Amino acid sequence: MIFGPNRDRKRDIVEIVNEDFAPMSDNTFSKYLYDRRTKAGLSLRELSRLLGTSHSYLSRLEAGEQSNPSTEFLLRLADVLHIEDVAELLALFGADPVATLPPAQTYFRRKYGLSEHDAALLAHLVEDYAKLHERTSNNNQGENSNVQ
């Protein structure tokens, strides 16, 4: 890192340490965030830019000094880092992923700009599919236990 005339040398050193070393905290989210960020090959500054948040906030999260990210932030993080299991990420904070989601009809209306009618229809179709899938899974489990 190059130290410019307007830069604080101590702050630069802290940034270098934050960029190059794993968090010193035992905080599970801190470790998770560090692991996912480095696996993605992103620096703190790159990830903060992609998330639209400050570098210092992200650095404090990763160091375990800040521990209250919003659900919206976590969802953006999951999107940027391509985290498939958002429930796992939310569970690190004791959040119930189902409780953080709006009702299906509201979600479809907001996400896809559907009319009330179309959003209700789609929500109903998804609920029917989920019930069918659950019955099919239960039937398959029963058949598999009979085979063994």
N, C-alpha and C positions, 0 to 999 in steps of 0.2 A: 504494500500500500504506500502511496506517495503522500507525504505530509505537506500540504499547501500552507501558505503564509497565514491563511485565515482559519486554519484547523487547530483544534485543541489536541495536542499530542496524547494526553491521557485518554481522551475519548476515542482516538484512533486505535490505541492499543486495546481498549476494551472491545471495540468493534472487531479487531483481528481475532481476539480470543473467542468472542461470540461466534464468529464465522467458522473457526477452525476446530473447535472442541465441542464435544457433547455436553449437554447441560449437566450441571453438578448436582441438581436436585434429584430426589427420589420420586418426584411427582410423575405419576404414570402418564398423564397427558403430555408433559414436557418431553419425556422420552419418546412417546409415540410421535409427537410433532417433529422432533429432531430426526427420528428414524425415517419418517415418511418424506420429509423435505430432502434429506441427503440421498435417499433412494431415488428421488425424482431428479437428482442432480441440480438442485436449485440452491442458491445462496439465500440468506435471510432477506437481502434487498430485493432479489428477483421475486421471491414468493410474496413479499409485502406489496410489491408493485402489482402482481397478478391478482392479489386479494383486494387491492384498493385500500390498504391500511398502512399505518406508519411502520417503519422499520423498528422503531423503539418498542412499540406495542408487541410486535411479533417476537422480538428479542426477549422481552420480559416474560411472555408466555412460555417460550422455549426454556428460559432459565428457571421457571417455576416461581417467578416473582409476581406474576399476574395469573389469576386462576379463575376468571369469570367471563370467558368468551360467551357471546350471545349465541343462541341457536342459529340465527341468520349467519353469523360468522362461521360457525361450524359447518353449515351447509355449503357455504362458498368454498371453504377449505376442502371439503369432500369433493366438490366439483373440480377445483383447480388441481388437486393431487390425485384425481381419478380414484377416489376411495369408494369401492363398490359397497362395502358394508357400513352404511351411514349409521345403522343402529349400534354397531360396535363403538363408533366415534362418540355418539351421544351417550352411550352407556358409561363411558369414562367419567361422566359428570353425574351419573345417577339419573339421567333423563330417560323417560320412557318415550321411545321414538314414536309410538302410536299416539301418545297424548300430545305430542308437539305438532302433529299433522292436523290440518283442518279437515272437516268432513269431505268425503269424496266429491260430492256435488259442488261444493264451494271451490275445492282445488281445481276441478276441471273448468269451472267457469272462469276462475282467475288465470290459470296457466294457459288455457287455450282460447280464451275469449268466447266461450260458448254461451248460448242463450240459457236461461233457466231450464227450459224444457229439455234442450239437448244435453245439458250437464246432468240433469236428473236421470235421463234415459241412459247415458253412459255409466253413471254411478250404479244404476240398477243392473246393467249388464255385467259390470265388474263384480258386483256382489254375487250375482248368480254364478258367474264363472268361479269365484272363490269357493262357493258352496259345493259346486260340482267337483272341483279339484280336491277339496277336502274329503268328499265321499270316495272319490277314485283312489286317493292315497290310502284311506282307511281300508278299502277293499283290497288293495294290493298288499298292504301289510298283513292282513288276515290270510291271504293266499300264501304269502312267503313264510308265515309261521307254520302253516300246514305242511309245507314242503319239507321243512327241516325236521 
